[in-house]
């Protein structure tokens, strides 16, 4: 696991614990904060997964990666030119 995935997993666990504590105490604000924290952790973990996928693709197919980046650069250049 990479650092983003680890941070995301830890944030998810902390959010679940915070939500559980909110459930025990009946504190709706604490429950909502726990759910938000858990969701943010899931997003961070998913971001880490996406980074790994892109990194693996770039290592396995470097020429395709260069072509994709060049195409994106051309597209962004055309879109900015229209302004």
MARSEDO-570316 format. One record per residue: residue number from 1; chain; x, y, z of N, C-alpha, C, O in turn. Coordinates in steps of 0.1 Angstrom, whole numbers. Layout:
[NUM,"A",[X,Y,Z],[X,Y,Z],[X,Y,Z],[X,Y,Z]]
...
This chain:
[1,"A",[8,-12,0],[0,0,0],[9,12,0],[19,13,7]]
[2,"A",[5,22,-7],[12,35,-8],[6,44,3],[-3,41,10]]
[3,"A",[13,55,4],[10,64,16],[-4,70,15],[-11,71,25]]
[4,"A",[-9,73,3],[-23,78,1],[-33,68,5],[-43,71,12]]
[5,"A",[-30,55,2],[-40,45,5],[-40,42,20],[-50,40,26]]
[6,"A",[-28,43,27],[-27,41,41],[-34,52,48],[-41,50,58]]
[7,"A",[-31,64,44],[-38,76,51],[-53,75,49],[-60,78,59]]
[8,"A",[-57,71,37],[-72,70,35],[-78,59,44],[-89,61,50]]
[9,"A",[-71,48,45],[-76,37,53],[-77,41,68],[-86,38,75]]
[10,"A",[-67,48,73],[-66,53,87],[-78,63,89],[-84,63,100]]
[11,"A",[-80,72,79],[-90,82,81],[-104,75,81],[-113,79,88]]
[12,"A",[-106,65,73],[-118,57,73],[-121,51,86],[-132,52,92]]
[13,"A",[-111,45,92],[-112,38,105],[-116,49,116],[-124,47,125]]
[14,"A",[-109,60,115],[-111,71,125],[-125,76,124],[-132,79,133]]
[15,"A",[-130,78,111],[-144,82,109],[-154,72,114],[-164,77,120]]
[16,"A",[-152,60,112],[-161,50,117],[-161,50,132],[-172,49,138]]
[17,"A",[-150,52,139],[-149,53,153],[-157,65,158],[-164,65,168]]
[18,"A",[-155,76,151],[-161,89,155],[-176,87,153],[-184,92,162]]
[19,"A",[-181,81,142],[-195,79,140],[-201,70,150],[-212,72,155]]
[20,"A",[-193,59,154],[-198,50,164],[-200,57,178],[-209,55,185]]
[21,"A",[-190,65,181],[-191,73,193],[-203,82,193],[-210,84,203]]
[22,"A",[-205,88,182],[-217,97,180],[-230,89,182],[-240,94,188]]
[23,"A",[-230,76,177],[-242,68,179],[-244,65,194],[-255,65,199]]
[24,"A",[-233,62,201],[-234,58,215],[-239,70,223],[-247,68,232]]
[25,"A",[-234,82,220],[-238,93,228],[-251,100,223],[-256,109,230]]
[26,"A",[-255,96,211],[-267,103,205],[-264,117,200],[-273,124,197]]
[27,"A",[-251,120,197],[-247,133,192],[-248,132,177],[-239,126,170]]
[28,"A",[-258,139,171],[-259,138,157],[-248,146,149],[-244,141,138]]
[29,"A",[-243,156,155],[-232,163,149],[-219,155,148],[-212,155,138]]
[30,"A",[-217,147,159],[-205,138,159],[-207,127,149],[-197,122,142]]
[31,"A",[-219,122,148],[-222,112,138],[-219,117,124],[-213,110,115]]
[32,"A",[-224,129,121],[-222,135,107],[-207,137,105],[-203,135,94]]
[33,"A",[-200,142,115],[-186,144,113],[-179,131,110],[-169,130,102]]
[34,"A",[-183,121,117],[-177,107,115],[-180,102,101],[-171,97,95]]
[35,"A",[-192,104,96],[-195,100,83],[-187,108,72],[-182,102,63]]
[36,"A",[-186,121,75],[-178,129,65],[-163,125,65],[-157,124,55]]
[37,"A",[-158,122,77],[-144,118,78],[-142,104,71],[-132,102,65]]
[38,"A",[-151,95,73],[-151,82,67],[-151,83,52],[-144,76,45]]
[39,"A",[-160,92,47],[-161,94,33],[-149,100,27],[-144,96,16]]
[40,"A",[-143,110,34],[-130,116,29],[-119,105,29],[-111,105,20]]
[41,"A",[-119,96,39],[-109,86,39],[-111,76,27],[-101,72,21]]
[42,"A",[-123,73,24],[-126,65,12],[-121,71,-1],[-115,65,-9]]
[43,"A",[-124,84,-2],[-119,92,-14],[-104,92,-15],[-99,90,-26]]
[44,"A",[-98,94,-4],[-83,94,-4],[-77,81,-7],[-67,80,-15]]
[45,"A",[-84,70,-3],[-79,57,-6],[-81,53,-20],[-73,47,-27]]
[46,"A",[-92,58,-26],[-95,56,-40],[-85,64,-49],[-81,59,-59]]
[47,"A",[-82,76,-44],[-72,84,-51],[-59,76,-52],[-52,76,-62]]
[48,"A",[-55,70,-40],[-42,63,-40],[-43,51,-49],[-33,48,-56]]
[49,"A",[-54,44,-50],[-56,33,-60],[-54,38,-74],[-48,31,-82]]
[50,"A",[-60,49,-77],[-59,55,-91],[-45,58,-94],[-40,56,-105]]
[51,"A",[-38,64,-85],[-24,67,-87],[-15,55,-90],[-7,55,-98]]
[52,"A",[-18,44,-82],[-11,32,-85],[-14,26,-99],[-5,21,-106]]
[53,"A",[-27,27,-103],[-31,22,-116],[-24,30,-127],[-18,24,-137]]
[54,"A",[-24,43,-126],[-17,51,-136],[-2,49,-136],[4,48,-147]]
[55,"A",[4,47,-124],[18,45,-123],[22,31,-130],[32,30,-137]]
[56,"A",[14,21,-127],[16,8,-133],[15,9,-149],[23,3,-156]]
[57,"A",[5,16,-153],[3,17,-168],[15,24,-174],[20,20,-185]]
[58,"A",[19,35,-168],[31,43,-173],[43,34,-173],[51,35,-183]]
[59,"A",[45,25,-164],[57,17,-163],[56,6,-174],[66,2,-180]]
[60,"A",[44,1,-176],[42,-10,-186],[42,-5,-200],[47,-12,-209]]
[61,"A",[36,7,-203],[35,12,-216],[39,26,-217],[31,35,-218]]
[62,"A",[52,29,-217],[57,43,-216],[53,50,-229],[50,62,-228]]
[63,"A",[54,44,-241],[51,51,-253],[36,55,-254],[32,66,-258]]
[64,"A",[27,47,-249],[13,50,-249],[11,61,-239],[2,70,-241]]
[65,"A",[18,61,-228],[17,72,-218],[21,85,-224],[14,95,-222]]
[66,"A",[32,86,-231],[36,98,-238],[26,103,-248],[23,115,-249]]
[67,"A",[20,93,-256],[9,97,-265],[-3,103,-258],[-9,113,-263]]
[68,"A",[-7,97,-247],[-19,102,-240],[-16,116,-235],[-25,124,-236]]
[69,"A",[-5,118,-229],[-1,131,-223],[0,141,-234],[-5,152,-232]]
[70,"A",[6,138,-245],[6,147,-256],[-8,151,-261],[-10,162,-264]]
[71,"A",[-16,141,-262],[-30,143,-267],[-37,153,-257],[-45,162,-261]]
[72,"A",[-36,150,-244],[-42,159,-234],[-37,173,-235],[-44,182,-234]]
[73,"A",[-24,174,-237],[-18,187,-238],[-23,195,-250],[-26,207,-249]]
[74,"A",[-25,188,-261],[-30,194,-273],[-45,198,-271],[-48,209,-275]]
[75,"A",[-52,190,-264],[-66,193,-261],[-67,205,-252],[-75,214,-255]]
[76,"A",[-59,206,-242],[-60,217,-233],[-55,230,-240],[-61,240,-238]]
[77,"A",[-45,229,-248],[-41,240,-256],[-51,245,-265],[-53,258,-266]]
[78,"A",[-59,237,-272],[-70,241,-280],[-81,247,-272],[-87,257,-277]]
[79,"A",[-84,242,-261],[-95,247,-253],[-91,261,-247],[-99,270,-247]]
[80,"A",[-79,263,-243],[-74,276,-238],[-73,286,-249],[-75,298,-246]]
[81,"A",[-70,282,-261],[-69,291,-272],[-82,297,-276],[-82,309,-281]]
[82,"A",[-93,290,-274],[-106,295,-277],[-111,307,-268],[-120,314,-272]]
[83,"A",[-105,309,-257],[-109,319,-248],[-107,332,-253],[-110,342,-247]]
